[in-house]
Amino acid sequence: MKPHLDFERPKFSLALLHPKYWGIWLGFLSLALIVNIMPYSLLLAIGRSFGKMAMRFGKGRVHTARRNLELAFPTMTSEEIDAFVLENFKNTGAGLAETGIAWFWPTWRFKRLIIHNDMQPLNQYEQEGRGVLLCCVHALNLEVTARAFGIVGMPGCGVFRPHTNPAYNWIQYWGRSHNGNTLVDRKDLKKMIRVLREGQRLFYLPDHDYGRKKAEYVPFFAVEDACTTTGTSILAKMSKCAIVMGSGFRNQQGRYEVIADKDVTESFPLDDQKAAAALMNQHVEEVILRAPEQWMWLHRRFKHEPDPSAKGARRYK
């Protein structure tokens, strides 16, 4: 399998060492040091405690998470939602430690956390030289998931948003790409298609509300008109790639189960974007329900309504 192209890689320069960036460097150097000297169990415990504490200062995010759950699971009781939100925030805090682990742990140590499950579809398409749109979700441990795919021999090209701070952007890019994966700007559709046409894997996350542009309103959990991106069908139709669902949630033993076992290529209606968006949401729901407390419920998933005159996120007020 030939290496895929590395687009717009930020270049290191002495300008990144300017004093105005020292806070960024100090923060990440501290994170790298902490995650490498502490045992994993302690890192996870500290991260979860930090997430619980953050609830006191993130009332808006707590409200968003609660409202998402009320909309998605209307039969849940208030007590069940409270317990769910608490666990979700703990996992959000753990996500900070997991980011440090994914970016800064040596490979030999990182491998100890990974359980390599079925990846038959990816193996098949790699042998055929066919590109794969590997559809994952915004798990709170997403950084671990991305590196894990690279570690088990299935690296891909991730879609990312460049950071406005050049020092942060360089560190972010290095952290996500020095273990086999590469990155492409989320606005660069042409380069995403090029990656897929060259027979590579493109990590894609179709589970958030990205706005009304290139979107359809289809069911997502109990919400019948959830704003859903049509990017999946656009990319697949233009590149003729395969579509496979993937995930890497943390299990009860603290290990990450890397899975890419569901090939949805043949059943995907490429010529009907609304039907395609609805079907993808069904597959996304299945992935999220593997570990729902580890999904990013803090995001306003149901912000945009079908009525364009509906200003603001009325569902969250």
C-alpha positions as CSV (number, residue, x, y, z in Angstrom):
1,M,0.0,0.0,0.0
2,K,1.6,3.3,-1.1
3,P,1.8,6.1,1.5
4,H,-0.9,8.7,1.1
5,L,0.0,12.3,0.6
6,D,0.7,14.6,3.5
7,F,-1.2,17.8,2.7
8,E,-0.2,21.3,4.0
9,R,2.0,20.0,6.8
10,P,2.9,22.8,9.2
11,K,6.6,23.6,9.2
12,F,8.6,24.2,12.3
13,S,10.4,27.5,12.5
14,L,12.2,29.4,15.2
15,A,9.3,31.9,15.1
16,L,7.3,29.2,17.0
17,L,9.7,29.7,20.0
18,H,8.7,33.3,20.4
19,P,7.9,34.1,24.1
20,K,4.2,34.7,23.2
21,Y,4.0,30.9,22.5
22,W,5.8,29.8,25.6
23,G,2.5,29.1,27.5
24,I,1.5,26.6,24.7
25,W,4.8,24.9,24.8
26,L,4.9,24.7,28.6
27,G,1.4,23.3,28.7
28,F,2.1,20.5,26.2
29,L,5.6,19.7,27.6
30,S,3.9,19.3,31.0
31,L,1.3,17.1,29.6
32,A,3.9,14.9,27.8
33,L,5.9,14.6,31.0
34,I,2.9,13.8,33.2
35,V,1.5,11.1,30.9
36,N,4.9,9.4,30.6
37,I,5.8,9.2,34.3
38,M,2.4,8.3,35.7
39,P,0.7,4.9,35.4
40,Y,-2.3,4.6,33.1
41,S,-4.8,3.9,35.9
42,L,-3.8,7.0,37.8
43,L,-3.9,9.1,34.6
44,L,-7.4,7.9,34.0
45,A,-8.5,8.5,37.5
46,I,-7.1,12.1,37.6
47,G,-8.7,12.8,34.2
48,R,-12.1,11.6,35.3
49,S,-11.8,13.7,38.5
50,F,-10.9,16.7,36.5
51,G,-13.9,16.2,34.3
52,K,-16.2,16.0,37.3
53,M,-14.8,19.2,38.7
54,A,-15.2,20.9,35.4
55,M,-19.0,20.5,35.7
56,R,-19.0,23.3,38.2
57,F,-17.5,25.8,35.7
58,G,-19.2,24.5,32.6
59,K,-22.8,25.0,33.3
60,G,-23.6,25.7,29.7
61,R,-22.1,22.4,28.6
62,V,-23.9,20.6,31.3
63,H,-27.2,22.1,30.0
64,T,-26.3,21.1,26.5
65,A,-25.6,17.5,27.4
66,R,-28.8,17.2,29.4
67,R,-30.8,18.7,26.6
68,N,-29.3,16.4,24.0
69,L,-30.2,13.4,26.1
70,E,-33.7,14.6,26.7
71,L,-34.2,15.0,23.0
72,A,-32.4,11.8,22.0
73,F,-33.8,9.5,24.7
74,P,-37.2,11.0,25.9
75,T,-38.0,8.0,28.1
76,M,-34.9,8.6,30.3
77,T,-35.8,9.9,33.8
78,S,-34.2,13.0,35.2
79,E,-32.1,10.9,37.6
80,E,-30.9,8.7,34.8
81,I,-29.9,11.8,32.8
82,D,-28.0,13.3,35.8
83,A,-26.0,10.0,36.2
84,F,-25.3,9.9,32.5
85,V,-24.1,13.5,32.3
86,L,-21.8,13.0,35.3
87,E,-20.2,9.9,33.6
88,N,-20.0,11.8,30.3
89,F,-18.1,14.7,32.0
90,K,-15.8,12.3,33.7
91,N,-15.0,10.7,30.3
92,T,-14.5,14.2,28.9
93,G,-11.8,14.8,31.5
94,A,-10.3,11.4,30.8
95,G,-10.1,12.5,27.2
96,L,-7.4,15.1,28.1
97,A,-5.2,12.3,29.5
98,E,-6.0,10.1,26.5
99,T,-4.9,12.9,24.1
100,G,-1.6,13.0,25.9
101,I,-1.3,9.2,25.8
102,A,-2.1,9.2,22.1
103,W,0.3,11.9,21.2
104,F,3.2,11.3,23.6
105,W,3.4,7.6,24.6
106,P,6.0,5.4,22.9
107,T,4.5,2.8,20.6
108,W,5.5,-0.2,22.8
109,R,3.6,1.2,25.7
110,F,0.6,2.3,23.7
111,K,0.2,-1.1,22.1
112,R,-0.5,-2.6,25.6
113,L,-3.9,-0.7,25.7
114,I,-5.1,-1.9,22.3
115,I,-7.4,-4.8,21.5
116,H,-7.3,-5.5,17.8
117,N,-10.7,-6.7,16.7
118,D,-12.2,-7.7,13.4
119,M,-11.0,-5.5,10.4
120,Q,-11.8,-7.9,7.6
121,P,-13.4,-5.2,5.3
122,L,-10.3,-2.9,5.6
123,N,-8.0,-5.8,4.8
124,Q,-10.1,-6.8,1.8
125,Y,-10.2,-3.3,0.3
126,E,-6.5,-2.7,0.9
127,Q,-5.8,-5.8,-1.1
128,E,-8.1,-4.5,-3.9
129,G,-6.4,-1.1,-3.8
130,R,-9.8,0.6,-3.2
131,G,-10.2,3.7,-1.0
132,V,-12.2,3.5,2.2
133,L,-14.2,6.2,3.9
134,L,-13.8,5.0,7.5
135,C,-16.7,6.5,9.3
136,C,-16.1,7.0,13.0
137,V,-17.8,9.2,15.7
138,H,-16.8,12.0,18.0
139,A,-15.8,9.7,20.8
140,L,-14.1,11.5,23.7
141,N,-11.1,9.3,23.2
142,L,-11.0,10.0,19.5
143,E,-7.2,10.7,19.5
144,V,-6.6,7.3,20.9
145,T,-8.8,5.7,18.3
146,A,-7.0,7.4,15.4
147,R,-3.5,6.4,16.6
148,A,-4.7,2.9,17.4
149,F,-5.8,2.4,13.7
150,G,-2.3,3.4,12.7
151,I,-0.6,1.2,15.3
152,V,-2.5,-1.9,14.1
153,G,-1.5,-1.3,10.5
154,M,-4.5,0.6,9.3
155,P,-3.4,4.2,9.1
156,G,-5.5,6.8,7.4
157,C,-5.9,10.5,6.5
158,G,-7.8,12.5,9.1
159,V,-10.0,15.5,8.5
160,F,-9.0,18.3,10.8
161,R,-9.4,22.0,11.5
162,P,-6.2,23.9,11.6
163,H,-5.7,25.9,14.8
164,T,-5.2,29.7,14.6
165,N,-2.3,29.6,17.0
166,P,0.7,28.4,14.9
167,A,2.5,26.8,17.8
168,Y,-0.6,24.9,18.9
169,N,-1.3,23.9,15.3
170,W,2.2,22.5,14.8
171,I,2.0,20.5,18.0
172,Q,-1.5,19.3,17.1
173,Y,-0.4,18.2,13.6
174,W,2.7,16.5,14.9
175,G,0.7,14.7,17.6
176,R,-1.8,13.3,15.2
177,S,0.5,12.5,12.3
178,H,3.9,11.2,13.6
179,N,2.5,7.6,14.1
180,G,1.5,6.8,10.5
181,N,-1.6,9.0,10.0
182,T,-1.8,12.1,7.9
183,L,-4.2,15.0,7.9
184,V,-6.2,17.1,5.4
185,D,-8.0,20.4,6.0
186,R,-11.7,19.8,6.6
187,K,-12.5,22.4,3.9
188,D,-10.5,20.8,1.2
189,L,-13.0,18.4,-0.5
190,K,-10.8,18.0,-3.6
191,K,-7.9,16.6,-1.6
192,M,-10.2,14.3,0.4
193,I,-11.5,12.8,-2.9
194,R,-7.9,12.5,-4.1
195,V,-6.9,10.5,-1.1
196,L,-9.8,8.1,-1.6
197,R,-9.2,7.7,-5.3
198,E,-5.6,6.8,-4.6
199,G,-6.9,3.8,-2.6
200,Q,-6.2,5.3,0.8
201,R,-8.4,5.4,4.0
202,L,-10.0,8.7,5.0
203,F,-11.2,9.0,8.6
204,Y,-14.6,10.8,8.5
205,L,-16.9,11.8,11.3
206,P,-20.5,12.3,10.0
207,D,-22.2,12.4,13.5
208,H,-22.2,16.2,14.3
209,D,-24.4,19.1,13.2
210,Y,-22.2,21.0,10.8
211,G,-24.8,23.5,9.7
212,R,-27.5,23.7,7.0
213,K,-25.2,23.7,4.0
214,K,-24.9,20.3,2.4
215,A,-27.2,18.7,4.9
216,E,-30.5,16.9,5.2
217,Y,-33.0,16.7,8.1
218,V,-33.4,13.1,9.0
219,P,-34.0,11.0,12.2
220,F,-31.2,10.7,14.7
221,F,-32.2,8.7,17.8
222,A,-35.6,10.2,18.8
223,V,-35.2,13.5,16.9
224,E,-37.0,13.1,13.6
225,D,-35.4,16.2,11.9
226,A,-31.8,16.2,12.9
227,C,-29.5,18.3,10.7
228,T,-27.2,15.7,9.1
229,T,-24.3,16.2,6.8
230,T,-24.5,14.8,3.2
231,G,-20.7,14.7,3.1
232,T,-20.6,10.9,3.3
233,S,-22.6,10.4,0.1
234,I,-20.8,13.2,-1.7
235,L,-17.3,11.8,-1.0
236,A,-18.4,8.2,-1.7
237,K,-20.1,9.0,-5.0
238,M,-17.3,11.2,-6.3
239,S,-14.5,8.8,-5.3
240,K,-16.2,5.5,-5.8
241,C,-14.8,4.4,-2.4
242,A,-16.0,1.8,0.1
243,I,-17.7,2.8,3.3
244,V,-16.9,1.1,6.6
245,M,-17.9,1.9,10.2
246,G,-15.2,2.1,12.8
247,S,-14.7,2.8,16.5
248,G,-12.2,2.5,19.4
249,F,-14.1,2.8,22.7
250,R,-12.5,2.1,26.1
251,N,-13.9,-1.0,27.7
252,Q,-14.4,-1.8,31.4
253,Q,-10.9,-3.0,31.7
254,G,-9.4,0.2,30.5
255,R,-8.4,-1.1,27.1
256,Y,-9.4,0.2,23.7
257,E,-11.3,-2.1,21.3
258,V,-10.4,-1.1,17.7
259,I,-13.2,-2.2,15.4
260,A,-13.9,-1.8,11.7
261,D,-16.2,-4.7,11.0
262,K,-19.3,-3.2,9.3
263,D,-19.1,-2.7,5.6
264,V,-22.1,-0.6,4.4
265,T,-20.9,0.0,0.9
266,E,-23.4,-2.1,-1.0
267,S,-26.5,-0.8,0.9
268,F,-25.6,2.9,0.7
269,P,-28.0,4.8,-1.6
270,L,-25.5,7.2,-3.3
271,D,-28.1,8.7,-5.6
272,D,-30.4,9.8,-2.8
273,Q,-28.7,12.1,-0.3
274,K,-31.6,12.2,2.1
275,A,-31.9,8.4,2.3
276,A,-28.1,8.1,2.6
277,A,-28.0,10.6,5.5
278,A,-30.8,8.7,7.3
279,L,-29.0,5.4,6.8
280,M,-25.7,6.7,8.0
281,N,-27.4,8.1,11.1
282,Q,-28.7,4.5,11.8
283,H,-25.2,3.2,11.6
284,V,-23.8,6.0,13.7
285,E,-26.4,5.2,16.4
286,E,-25.2,1.6,16.4
287,V,-21.6,2.8,16.9
288,I,-22.5,5.3,19.7
289,L,-24.5,2.7,21.6
290,R,-21.4,0.6,22.0
291,A,-20.4,3.1,24.7
292,P,-22.9,6.0,24.7
293,E,-21.3,7.6,27.8
294,Q,-18.1,8.1,25.8
295,W,-19.7,10.1,23.0
296,M,-19.5,13.9,22.8
297,W,-22.9,14.9,24.1
298,L,-21.6,18.3,25.0
299,H,-21.9,19.3,21.4
300,R,-25.3,20.9,20.3
301,R,-26.2,18.0,18.0
302,F,-29.7,19.3,17.3
303,K,-28.9,23.0,16.9
304,H,-30.2,23.6,13.4
305,E,-33.8,23.2,12.6
306,P,-35.4,22.7,9.2
307,D,-37.0,26.2,9.3
308,P,-34.2,28.6,8.2
309,S,-36.0,31.5,10.0
310,A,-35.4,29.7,13.3
311,K,-32.5,31.8,14.6
312,G,-30.3,30.4,17.4
313,A,-30.5,27.1,19.1
314,R,-34.1,27.2,20.3
315,R,-34.0,23.5,21.3
316,Y,-31.4,24.4,23.9
317,K,-33.2,27.4,25.5
